[in-house]
């Protein structure tokens, strides 16, 4: 997996959020937040605890309803009234807890709640074939689709959760801290999965506290701080130190200037080649 390849800037957004606001009682969790992701692009969403990342993800997933702002999906303005609405649109979410059933095998977990049937009977053969197809799409390393989830490693469980998100043929996949609590080898495996999602043309929103993981796979990095957009960078244009400064609020003038240069280079790509 290479971390030095220059990735193209895309200008066709499959998902766009503009001016999103969300309040919980006296707490203003999100204020005028914007986020865009294109097909075949990995956008990392980073920020300190309490920055608003989880709230924004739940707004996109339909768990929370925004108090204001617009959501545009595939070129049209939409209302995401609940998780089923998000799934129907083509937005899939893999939350940090994965929500897998340890006592069931891979096939049963992939199709839980959306089983394939032939008349009144479960079509086990069809589901098993589709399970292998999904795993091959991700170049996944799962020994058997009939192995119980309890027998899989942390990285393999994350693989199954990501594969399950593809069952409904989404256009955007959100991954919430997919490498949390994983070892080095398992983390590399999951990051390879993220790259595979991009290669298949999906828009990916990656939420992570790990700057090395973010810089390894993301095309762009959006920083939230105190419920607001703090900065946005193309990954190849930003250092770890600048990311940390944007997240913590240190050296605001420097970060703002760098973010403006990045925005200018996206608007006028030729400027970035000077």
BAFI-3210 file (N, C-alpha, C; in Angstrom, 3 decimals, decimal comma, padded with zeros to 6 digits):
// residues 274
n [1|2|3|4|5|6|7|8|9|10|11|12|13|14|15|16|17|18|19|20|21|22|23|24|25|26|27|28|29|30|31|32|33|34|35|36|37|38|39|40|41|42|43|44|45|46|47|48|49|50|51|52|53|54|55|56|57|58|59|60|61|62|63|64|65|66|67|68|69|70|71|72|73|74|75|76|77|78|79|80|81|82|83|84|85|86|87|88|89|90|91|92|93|94|95|96|97|98|99|100|101|102|103|104|105|106|107|108|109|110|111|112|113|114|115|116|117|118|119|120|121|122|123|124|125|126|127|128|129|130|131|132|133|134|135|136|137|138|139|140|141|142|143|144|145|146|147|148|149|150|151|152|153|154|155|156|157|158|159|160|161|162|163|164|165|166|167|168|169|170|171|172|173|174|175|176|177|178|179|180|181|182|183|184|185|186|187|188|189|190|191|192|193|194|195|196|197|198|199|200|201|202|203|204|205|206|207|208|209|210|211|212|213|214|215|216|217|218|219|220|221|222|223|224|225|226|227|228|229|230|231|232|233|234|235|236|237|238|239|240|241|242|243|244|245|246|247|248|249|250|251|252|253|254|255|256|257|258|259|260|261|262|263|264|265|266|267|268|269|270|271|272|273|274]
n.u [000,846|000,756|001,767|002,489|001,485|000,163|-003,038|-005,961|-007,872|-011,289|-014,375|-017,032|-019,583|-020,977|-022,233|-023,256|-023,098|-024,387|-024,176|-025,025|-026,726|-027,044|-028,613|-028,621|-030,655|-029,298|-026,888|-024,963|-024,252|-023,434|-022,484|-023,246|-021,971|-020,159|-019,695|-018,308|-018,266|-016,870|-017,553|-015,490|-013,626|-011,825|-012,648|-011,419|-012,613|-011,801|-010,967|-010,916|-012,108|-015,526|-015,714|-017,697|-017,842|-019,103|-021,760|-022,240|-021,882|-024,030|-026,124|-025,873|-026,343|-028,969|-029,764|-029,916|-031,824|-031,120|-031,144|-031,028|-029,891|-028,701|-028,893|-027,513|-027,804|-026,464|-026,922|-029,417|-031,537|-032,153|-034,038|-033,079|-034,722|-034,438|-032,510|-033,258|-034,029|-031,554|-030,175|-031,774|-031,294|-028,621|-026,571|-024,337|-023,390|-020,762|-020,535|-018,549|-018,883|-019,537|-021,714|-022,142|-023,178|-021,922|-022,424|-023,373|-022,682|-020,547|-022,072|-024,729|-024,495|-023,879|-026,261|-028,199|-031,387|-031,931|-032,349|-031,990|-034,472|-036,231|-039,286|-040,917|-038,588|-035,264|-032,661|-029,965|-027,809|-027,614|-027,086|-024,639|-023,004|-023,138|-021,944|-019,273|-018,668|-018,830|-016,773|-014,581|-014,565|-013,527|-011,064|-010,739|-009,504|-010,781|-011,260|-013,462|-016,897|-018,645|-017,775|-018,045|-018,562|-017,359|-014,990|-013,272|-010,620|-009,985|-009,533|-010,629|-013,290|-013,948|-013,735|-015,915|-018,017|-017,717|-018,104|-020,775|-021,971|-021,994|-023,966|-026,398|-025,719|-024,455|-023,662|-022,142|-020,001|-019,658|-017,163|-016,610|-014,075|-012,494|-010,070|-009,628|-008,311|-007,015|-004,310|-001,034|-000,783|-003,466|-004,581|-003,350|-004,561|-007,244|-006,984|-006,234|-008,662|-010,191|-008,980|-009,696|-012,455|-012,510|-011,386|-013,424|-015,157|-016,700|-017,800|-016,107|-016,307|-014,178|-013,783|-011,518|-009,050|-006,468|-003,738|-001,773|-003,068|-005,092|-003,595|-002,522|-004,508|-006,484|-007,914|-008,728|-008,824|-010,953|-011,340|-012,940|-013,793|-014,962|-017,581|-017,638|-016,513|-013,088|-010,792|-009,630|-007,943|-005,950|-004,567|-001,896|-000,829|-000,475|001,043|001,620|001,935|000,619|-001,981|-002,515|-002,334|-004,557|-006,603|-006,384|-006,529|-004,312|-002,014|-003,778|-003,816|-001,831|-002,785|-005,240|-004,376|-002,999|-005,067|-006,619|-004,920|-004,990|-007,704|-007,768|-006,105|-007,641|-009,774|-008,470|-006,649|-004,281|-002,753|-001,586|000,538|002,576]
n.v [-001,196|002,082|005,289|007,581|008,299|010,737|011,917|012,431|015,499|015,640|016,823|016,267|015,793|013,195|013,204|015,930|018,235|021,165|023,977|022,719|022,421|021,536|021,128|020,209|020,653|023,042|022,873|023,533|021,492|021,247|023,723|025,389|023,515|022,073|019,534|017,513|014,750|012,861|010,447|007,600|008,656|009,185|010,709|012,022|012,539|014,406|015,300|016,578|014,993|015,647|017,349|017,163|015,185|012,585|013,367|014,594|012,403|010,826|012,440|012,290|009,568|009,413|009,060|011,257|014,258|017,154|020,588|022,587|023,481|021,911|018,797|017,163|014,598|012,600|014,657|015,752|017,447|016,121|014,601|013,010|010,991|008,905|005,941|003,947|005,474|006,557|004,234|003,464|005,533|005,096|005,249|003,902|002,806|001,944|001,422|001,954|-000,136|-002,257|-004,118|-006,916|-010,369|-012,632|-015,368|-016,210|-017,212|-015,956|-015,561|-015,391|-013,058|-011,153|-010,982|-010,446|-009,552|-008,857|-011,087|-013,438|-015,102|-017,993|-018,251|-019,219|-020,082|-019,832|-018,843|-020,280|-021,051|-019,034|-016,819|-017,577|-017,642|-014,927|-013,825|-014,694|-013,331|-010,624|-010,532|-011,150|-008,890|-007,067|-008,106|-009,726|-011,491|-014,029|-017,129|-018,865|-018,612|-019,720|-019,731|-019,002|-015,664|-015,203|-016,583|-015,109|-012,717|-009,317|-007,621|-009,189|-009,241|-006,560|-006,508|-008,138|-006,534|-004,296|-005,508|-006,253|-003,761|-003,302|-004,783|-003,611|-002,187|000,512|004,048|005,677|005,082|005,122|004,987|004,414|004,998|002,652|001,307|001,244|-000,096|-002,174|-004,305|-003,824|-005,321|-006,004|-003,478|-002,552|-004,296|-003,442|-000,815|-001,362|-002,380|-000,050|001,323|-000,378|000,023|002,632|002,153|000,742|002,729|003,950|006,565|007,437|008,060|008,575|008,258|009,041|008,946|008,485|009,798|008,805|006,684|008,122|009,796|007,869|006,837|008,727|011,092|013,729|015,802|016,703|018,922|019,156|021,365|022,135|021,828|023,093|023,754|023,641|023,428|022,393|020,076|018,936|015,750|015,263|017,751|018,538|018,490|016,305|017,836|020,215|019,267|018,467|020,970|022,228|020,659|021,072|023,789|025,346|027,821|029,260|031,199|030,371|027,869|028,568|030,091|028,124|026,318|027,961|028,216|025,582|025,336|027,203|025,942|023,774|024,973|026,262|024,294|024,519|026,310|024,942|023,710|025,414]
n.w [000,000|-001,021|000,175|-001,013|-003,450|-005,601|-005,373|-007,369|-007,524|-007,037|-008,467|-008,522|-006,480|-004,621|-002,213|-000,297|002,291|003,679|005,730|008,158|011,187|014,626|017,679|021,113|023,550|025,612|024,437|021,660|019,219|016,536|014,216|011,415|009,650|006,972|004,488|001,980|-000,286|-002,885|-005,497|-005,418|-003,656|-000,638|002,260|005,142|008,405|011,061|014,456|017,844|020,915|021,368|019,255|017,389|015,513|015,742|016,020|013,538|011,814|012,630|011,855|009,067|008,805|009,496|012,095|013,799|013,375|011,564|012,736|010,964|007,644|004,571|002,823|000,167|-002,157|-004,646|-006,460|-005,825|-003,508|-000,321|002,377|005,240|007,016|008,798|009,761|007,886|005,709|004,996|004,217|002,076|000,304|-000,290|001,522|003,676|006,940|009,083|012,269|015,250|017,090|015,523|015,569|015,251|015,355|017,486|017,709|015,285|011,862|009,172|006,812|007,828|009,339|007,389|005,958|007,809|008,677|006,095|004,524|001,820|-000,002|-001,263|-002,129|000,816|002,001|003,222|001,064|001,135|-000,468|-002,439|-000,776|000,283|-002,000|-002,719|-000,491|-000,710|-003,073|-002,292|-000,390|-001,996|-003,581|-001,818|-001,495|000,713|003,621|004,689|006,142|005,829|004,950|006,596|009,127|012,618|013,863|016,300|016,146|014,650|013,981|015,165|012,944|010,899|011,680|011,345|008,601|007,843|008,770|007,111|004,618|004,941|004,840|002,155|001,014|000,342|-001,926|-001,725|-002,291|-000,783|001,945|005,402|007,833|011,114|013,200|012,290|012,765|015,431|018,399|017,095|016,084|014,504|012,066|011,580|011,361|009,009|007,235|007,347|006,395|003,798|002,931|002,939|000,837|-001,208|-001,284|-002,270|-004,791|-006,002|-006,624|-004,675|-002,466|000,458|003,893|006,440|009,806|012,243|014,897|014,482|013,093|011,364|010,052|008,762|007,044|005,450|003,754|003,053|000,741|001,098|004,035|006,555|009,158|012,237|014,871|018,008|017,097|014,630|011,229|011,015|009,432|006,175|004,156|001,390|001,418|000,641|000,918|003,539|006,779|009,625|011,909|011,256|011,010|013,659|014,855|013,723|014,766|017,517|017,749|017,914|016,770|014,997|012,929|011,158|010,374|009,223|007,048|005,583|005,046|003,411|001,208|000,310|-000,371|-002,448|-004,304|-004,949|-006,225|-008,268|-009,849|-011,332|-009,963|-007,893|-009,045|-009,373]
ca.u [000,000|001,604|001,257|003,114|000,822|-000,645|-004,401|-006,616|-008,939|-012,547|-015,275|-018,411|-019,890|-022,137|-022,881|-022,852|-023,817|-024,111|-024,826|-025,704|-026,786|-027,709|-028,580|-029,204|-030,938|-028,475|-025,598|-024,919|-023,289|-022,931|-022,816|-022,923|-020,955|-020,248|-018,872|-018,592|-017,474|-017,084|-017,413|-014,093|-012,802|-011,833|-012,586|-011,249|-013,227|-010,997|-011,214|-010,768|-013,355|-016,454|-015,631|-018,931|-017,722|-020,136|-023,057|-022,362|-022,070|-025,398|-027,017|-025,812|-026,919|-030,396|-030,039|-030,333|-032,326|-030,497|-032,034|-030,930|-028,900|-029,144|-028,179|-027,712|-027,269|-026,557|-027,398|-030,728|-031,706|-032,880|-034,248|-032,771|-035,601|-034,069|-031,503|-033,768|-033,955|-030,151|-029,863|-032,492|-030,594|-027,328|-025,586|-024,123|-022,545|-020,174|-020,223|-017,373|-019,187|-019,704|-023,060|-022,135|-023,644|-020,798|-022,827|-023,776|-021,558|-020,350|-023,227|-025,880|-024,257|-023,945|-027,633|-029,113|-032,433|-032,181|-032,078|-032,492|-035,384|-036,920|-040,567|-040,801|-037,375|-034,010|-031,818|-028,620|-026,814|-027,466|-026,436|-023,234|-022,331|-023,024|-020,969|-017,931|-018,461|-018,547|-015,450|-013,585|-014,525|-012,668|-009,824|-010,747|-008,855|-011,670|-011,057|-014,707|-018,083|-019,468|-017,119|-018,721|-017,885|-016,559|-013,702|-012,511|-009,807|-010,590|-009,494|-011,581|-014,633|-014,147|-013,961|-017,295|-018,899|-017,629|-018,768|-022,223|-022,433|-022,076|-025,064|-027,424|-025,125|-024,432|-022,751|-021,280|-019,815|-019,022|-016,459|-016,363|-012,912|-012,383|-008,831|-009,501|-008,013|-006,449|-002,858|-000,430|-001,131|-004,901|-004,816|-002,963|-005,592|-008,429|-006,671|-006,320|-010,092|-010,633|-008,515|-010,505|-013,742|-012,275|-011,153|-014,701|-015,932|-017,538|-017,349|-015,845|-016,046|-013,404|-013,641|-010,400|-008,142|-005,106|-003,288|-001,025|-004,067|-005,755|-002,698|-002,203|-005,550|-007,448|-007,636|-008,889|-009,021|-011,802|-011,146|-013,975|-013,401|-016,055|-018,803|-017,529|-015,407|-011,875|-009,845|-009,751|-006,666|-005,598|-003,661|-000,484|-000,385|-000,491|001,887|000,976|001,956|-000,449|-003,249|-002,673|-002,605|-005,946|-007,486|-006,306|-006,731|-003,025|-001,532|-004,934|-003,530|-001,067|-003,666|-006,222|-003,698|-002,707|-006,344|-007,026|-004,108|-005,507|-008,975|-007,470|-005,535|-008,746|-010,559|-007,608|-005,624|-003,009|-001,983|-000,839|001,689|003,598]
ca.v [000,000|003,262|006,497|008,724|008,575|011,952|011,533|013,516|016,247|015,392|017,955|015,804|015,295|012,321|013,641|017,281|018,830|022,597|024,735|021,819|022,833|020,587|021,539|019,333|021,529|024,255|022,585|023,628|020,456|021,557|025,070|025,734|022,558|021,624|018,363|016,935|013,573|012,468|009,029|007,211|009,534|008,956|011,950|011,760|013,504|014,324|016,320|016,113|014,577|016,755|018,235|017,050|014,145|011,567|013,988|014,768|011,078|010,379|013,225|011,690|008,220|009,491|008,837|012,578|015,176|018,471|021,717|023,463|023,083|021,120|017,581|016,827|013,270|012,288|015,806|016,263|017,727|015,026|014,590|011,684|010,942|007,803|005,045|003,264|006,443|006,628|003,001|003,479|006,467|004,545|005,638|002,817|003,205|000,901|002,067|001,403|-001,396|-003,236|-004,709|-008,284|-011,418|-013,560|-016,776|-016,515|-017,268|-014,776|-015,417|-014,930|-011,669|-010,292|-010,827|-010,344|-008,564|-008,712|-012,425|-013,833|-016,241|-018,587|-018,507|-019,052|-020,762|-019,095|-019,293|-020,332|-021,148|-017,711|-015,942|-017,971|-017,169|-013,475|-013,538|-014,847|-012,263|-009,393|-010,641|-011,066|-007,483|-006,396|-008,891|-010,043|-012,725|-014,767|-018,542|-019,512|-017,797|-020,476|-019,673|-018,056|-014,387|-015,305|-017,204|-014,218|-011,670|-007,996|-007,152|-009,963|-008,776|-005,284|-006,865|-008,604|-005,378|-003,487|-006,271|-006,162|-002,445|-003,287|-005,635|-002,770|-001,444|001,946|004,929|006,267|004,248|005,817|004,066|005,100|004,456|001,236|000,668|001,363|-001,310|-003,215|-004,370|-003,252|-006,112|-005,890|-002,112|-002,519|-005,027|-002,594|000,302|-001,909|-002,456|001,314|001,608|-001,183|000,720|003,746|001,617|000,313|003,906|004,443|007,651|006,915|009,010|007,854|008,972|008,409|009,744|008,080|010,626|007,980|005,984|009,119|010,238|006,735|006,470|009,782|012,073|015,013|015,726|017,769|019,045|019,818|021,786|022,779|021,783|023,920|023,475|024,346|023,447|021,316|019,932|017,769|014,995|015,410|019,124|018,881|017,693|015,878|018,968|021,143|018,631|018,568|022,373|022,512|019,939|021,637|025,225|026,034|028,521|029,394|032,000|029,553|026,829|029,190|030,445|026,892|025,804|028,803|027,842|024,304|025,609|027,876|024,982|022,928|025,776|026,522|023,241|024,884|027,079|024,033|023,177|026,444]
ca.w [000,000|-001,134|000,812|-001,670|-004,717|-005,648|-005,705|-008,097|-006,870|-007,736|-008,329|-008,590|-005,146|-004,482|-000,978|000,085|003,414|003,736|006,797|009,087|012,593|015,518|019,076|022,122|024,679|025,643|023,792|020,204|018,835|015,202|013,772|010,032|009,197|005,586|004,167|000,668|-000,664|-004,272|-005,796|-005,542|-002,826|000,802|003,023|006,573|009,308|012,270|015,458|019,215|021,533|021,491|018,094|016,620|014,484|015,895|015,752|012,099|011,225|012,918|011,000|007,736|008,882|009,788|013,515|014,264|012,369|011,749|012,980|009,810|006,652|003,417|002,442|-001,243|-002,469|-006,075|-007,204|-005,426|-002,094|000,315|003,816|005,782|008,177|009,689|009,186|006,688|004,612|004,585|003,497|000,804|-000,573|-000,667|002,529|004,628|008,061|009,928|013,534|015,917|017,793|014,436|015,653|014,730|016,273|017,627|017,605|013,912|010,933|008,333|005,920|008,593|009,724|006,209|005,468|008,933|008,450|004,654|004,020|000,503|000,133|-002,400|-001,491|002,269|002,465|003,062|-000,039|001,704|-001,536|-003,022|000,194|000,406|-003,212|-002,644|000,558|-001,291|-004,055|-001,563|000,230|-003,074|-003,979|-000,854|-001,356|002,147|004,056|005,588|005,780|005,457|005,242|007,549|010,426|013,512|014,057|017,521|015,841|013,780|014,599|015,103|011,569|010,104|012,051|010,656|007,203|007,701|008,949|005,896|003,552|005,166|004,406|000,690|000,558|-000,271|-003,042|-001,397|-003,008|000,244|003,133|006,519|008,724|012,389|013,909|011,905|013,209|016,886|019,168|016,247|016,004|013,312|010,884|011,339|010,897|007,601|006,509|007,249|005,507|002,440|002,609|002,617|-000,518|-002,128|-001,423|-003,187|-006,129|-006,575|-006,978|-003,590|-001,620|001,805|004,978|007,444|011,072|012,939|015,707|014,143|011,980|010,406|009,242|007,935|005,985|004,581|002,789|002,731|-000,308|001,757|005,480|007,079|010,604|013,029|016,210|018,740|016,312|013,430|010,322|011,426|008,321|005,193|003,467|000,597|002,276|000,258|001,160|004,957|007,666|010,859|012,844|010,874|011,365|015,110|015,149|013,357|015,685|018,873|017,724|018,022|015,573|014,116|011,748|010,221|009,856|008,351|005,806|004,833|004,567|002,295|000,053|-000,176|-001,030|-003,700|-005,243|-005,422|-007,153|-009,420|-009,736|-011,938|-008,991|-007,046|-009,766|-009,499]
c.u [000,877|000,961|001,786|002,443|000,008|-002,031|-005,120|-007,675|-010,211|-013,515|-016,741|-018,757|-021,119|-022,923|-022,345|-023,742|-023,395|-024,888|-025,563|-025,586|-027,514|-027,506|-029,222|-029,434|-030,118|-027,159|-025,744|-023,836|-022,657|-023,398|-022,318|-021,832|-021,216|-019,298|-019,291|-017,715|-017,860|-017,013|-015,938|-013,145|-012,937|-011,645|-012,495|-011,880|-012,529|-011,341|-011,083|-012,106|-014,260|-016,453|-016,887|-018,921|-018,871|-021,523|-023,267|-022,600|-023,506|-026,444|-027,051|-026,506|-028,407|-030,764|-030,540|-030,867|-031,692|-031,549|-032,012|-029,857|-029,491|-028,261|-028,535|-027,053|-027,525|-027,237|-028,759|-030,798|-032,585|-033,087|-034,016|-033,524|-035,281|-033,047|-031,977|-033,751|-032,528|-029,771|-030,526|-031,840|-029,311|-026,216|-025,492|-023,153|-022,056|-019,734|-019,117|-017,657|-019,466|-021,082|-023,134|-022,617|-022,595|-021,180|-023,244|-022,563|-021,527|-021,557|-024,423|-025,719|-024,373|-025,385|-028,665|-030,119|-032,749|-031,855|-032,661|-033,355|-035,849|-038,263|-040,436|-039,498|-036,153|-033,180|-030,361|-027,540|-026,555|-026,732|-024,964|-022,441|-022,108|-022,027|-019,548|-017,649|-018,099|-017,147|-014,343|-013,450|-013,574|-011,303|-009,637|-010,110|-009,696|-011,583|-012,307|-015,872|-019,014|-018,822|-017,849|-017,902|-016,959|-015,165|-012,800|-011,695|-010,529|-010,622|-010,485|-013,018|-014,942|-014,416|-015,396|-018,273|-018,890|-018,326|-020,287|-022,767|-022,618|-023,261|-026,129|-026,934|-025,128|-023,518|-021,755|-021,215|-019,092|-018,435|-016,064|-015,248|-012,670|-011,128|-008,635|-009,273|-007,487|-004,927|-002,363|-000,867|-002,612|-005,272|-004,483|-004,012|-006,828|-008,175|-006,663|-007,770|-010,627|-010,203|-009,302|-011,879|-013,600|-012,128|-012,435|-015,623|-016,826|-016,935|-017,210|-015,606|-015,411|-013,257|-012,550|-009,638|-006,684|-004,632|-002,526|-001,993|-004,737|-004,869|-002,327|-003,236|-006,448|-006,977|-007,726|-009,142|-009,823|-011,679|-012,334|-013,391|-014,538|-017,313|-018,800|-016,429|-014,197|-010,879|-010,164|-008,478|-006,718|-004,486|-002,193|000,067|-000,205|000,418|001,091|000,890|000,841|-001,823|-003,520|-002,989|-004,043|-006,921|-007,533|-006,576|-005,448|-002,669|-002,643|-004,618|-002,782|-001,961|-004,673|-005,599|-003,434|-003,983|-006,835|-006,233|-004,598|-006,804|-008,743|-006,946|-006,593|-009,580|-009,797|-006,445|-004,275|-002,132|-001,122|000,391|002,817|004,753]
c.v [001,239|004,460|007,745|009,087|009,857|011,599|012,696|014,204|016,056|016,539|017,557|015,142|014,388|012,689|015,010|017,769|020,293|023,236|023,892|022,333|021,770|021,028|020,456|020,181|022,798|024,074|022,655|022,678|020,719|022,950|025,294|024,835|022,146|020,456|017,843|015,712|013,175|010,956|008,705|008,083|009,136|010,306|011,593|012,895|013,358|015,478|015,720|015,602|015,793|017,705|018,215|015,974|013,142|012,126|014,145|013,434|010,590|011,198|012,619|010,333|008,225|009,244|010,128|013,382|016,550|019,542|022,704|022,981|022,179|019,901|017,271|015,497|012,970|013,414|016,341|016,438|016,652|015,322|013,177|011,546|009,846|006,920|004,314|004,187|006,531|005,403|002,984|004,427|005,868|004,992|004,516|003,271|001,976|001,589|001,305|000,070|-002,548|-003,903|-006,078|-009,256|-012,512|-015,009|-017,180|-016,519|-016,018|-014,529|-014,843|-013,473|-010,728|-010,003|-010,715|-009,208|-008,313|-010,022|-012,631|-015,084|-016,722|-019,053|-018,284|-019,582|-019,873|-019,692|-019,254|-020,363|-019,779|-016,761|-016,288|-017,505|-015,660|-013,051|-013,625|-013,740|-010,950|-009,404|-010,571|-009,630|-006,698|-007,055|-009,318|-011,396|-013,397|-016,240|-019,250|-018,587|-018,520|-020,522|-018,678|-016,780|-014,450|-015,870|-016,302|-013,207|-010,325|-007,435|-007,882|-009,565|-007,451|-005,524|-007,295|-007,432|-004,490|-004,196|-006,196|-004,817|-002,381|-004,077|-004,812|-001,923|000,064|002,725|005,604|005,325|005,082|004,796|004,831|004,387|002,980|000,546|000,757|-000,014|-002,464|-003,159|-003,840|-003,999|-005,982|-004,497|-001,988|-003,208|-004,153|-001,406|-000,144|-002,026|-001,084|001,679|000,820|-000,540|001,888|003,243|001,151|001,490|004,453|005,690|007,130|008,081|008,221|008,724|008,281|009,425|009,493|008,833|009,818|007,236|006,942|009,507|009,116|006,535|007,613|010,637|013,489|014,784|016,948|017,764|019,775|020,200|022,573|022,904|022,614|023,389|024,306|024,466|022,294|021,280|018,801|017,053|015,218|016,800|019,465|017,941|017,277|017,034|019,959|020,568|018,765|020,002|022,741|021,866|020,611|023,130|026,017|026,676|028,690|030,161|031,198|028,519|027,417|029,547|029,213|026,299|026,624|028,472|026,536|024,512|026,281|026,900|024,026|023,661|026,052|025,546|023,650|025,654|026,182|023,477|024,190|026,188]
c.w [000,000|-000,480|000,110|-002,989|-004,618|-006,155|-006,372|-007,247|-007,678|-007,478|-008,462|-007,269|-005,178|-003,239|-000,603|001,221|003,508|004,885|007,813|010,523|013,401|016,960|019,944|023,371|024,592|024,899|022,268|019,713|017,474|014,800|012,357|009,448|007,749|005,362|002,803|000,451|-002,079|-004,406|-005,994|-004,757|-001,365|001,494|004,500|007,364|010,649|013,203|016,837|019,731|021,729|020,314|017,244|015,558|014,556|015,604|014,252|011,393|011,443|012,177|009,602|007,716|009,204|011,231|014,166|013,081|012,592|012,008|011,827|008,875|005,586|003,222|000,999|-001,525|-003,935|-006,842|-006,830|-003,918|-001,468|001,797|004,308|007,095|009,171|009,027|007,929|005,483|004,080|003,759|002,131|-000,195|-001,120|000,243|003,560|005,709|008,810|011,216|014,248|016,595|016,837|014,413|014,976|015,798|016,345|017,381|016,196|012,994|010,054|007,442|006,668|009,009|008,529|005,799|006,592|008,701|006,989|003,934|002,618|000,676|-001,234|-001,879|000,002|002,858|002,224|001,926|000,421|000,628|-002,148|-002,074|000,356|-000,807|-003,149|-001,575|000,025|-002,301|-003,366|-000,954|-000,817|-003,563|-003,098|-000,712|000,098|002,435|005,129|005,201|005,295|005,785|006,217|008,932|011,322|013,694|015,277|017,261|014,998|014,586|014,485|013,692|010,680|010,424|011,361|009,177|006,969|007,822|007,706|004,737|003,703|004,691|002,887|000,147|-000,159|-001,421|-002,787|-002,334|-002,059|001,435|004,190|007,477|009,986|013,145|013,563|012,397|014,720|017,504|018,306|016,292|014,670|012,053|010,549|010,855|009,419|006,735|006,295|006,326|004,045|001,993|002,220|001,198|-001,554|-002,336|-002,394|-004,617|-006,803|-006,872|-005,900|-002,959|-000,204|002,759|006,105|008,685|011,868|013,773|015,323|012,902|010,933|009,486|008,264|006,758|005,022|003,484|002,341|001,558|000,250|003,243|005,915|008,597|011,218|014,381|016,828|017,879|015,055|012,514|010,736|010,284|007,379|004,373|002,449|001,345|001,927|000,560|002,636|005,750|008,901|011,850|012,537|011,184|012,863|015,513|014,835|014,331|017,049|018,915|017,878|016,690|014,546|012,838|010,689|009,566|008,879|007,008|004,947|004,258|003,378|001,041|-000,553|-000,934|-002,381|-004,741|-005,771|-006,435|-008,436|-009,381|-010,301|-010,955|-008,129|-007,701|-009,877|-008,554]
res [x|x|x|x|x|x|x|x|x|x|x|x|x|x|x|x|x|x|x|x|x|x|x|x|x|x|x|x|x|x|x|x|x|x|x|x|x|x|x|x|x|x|x|x|x|x|x|x|x|x|x|x|x|x|x|x|x|x|x|x|x|x|x|x|x|x|x|x|x|x|x|x|x|x|x|x|x|x|x|x|x|x|x|x|x|x|x|x|x|x|x|x|x|x|x|x|x|x|x|x|x|x|x|x|x|x|x|x|x|x|x|x|x|x|x|x|x|x|x|x|x|x|x|x|x|x|x|x|x|x|x|x|x|x|x|x|x|x|x|x|x|x|x|x|x|x|x|x|x|x|x|x|x|x|x|x|x|x|x|x|x|x|x|x|x|x|x|x|x|x|x|x|x|x|x|x|x|x|x|x|x|x|x|x|x|x|x|x|x|x|x|x|x|x|x|x|x|x|x|x|x|x|x|x|x|x|x|x|x|x|x|x|x|x|x|x|x|x|x|x|x|x|x|x|x|x|x|x|x|x|x|x|x|x|x|x|x|x|x|x|x|x|x|x|x|x|x|x|x|x|x|x|x|x|x|x|x|x|x|x|x|x|x|x|x|x|x|x|x|x|x|x|x|x]
***
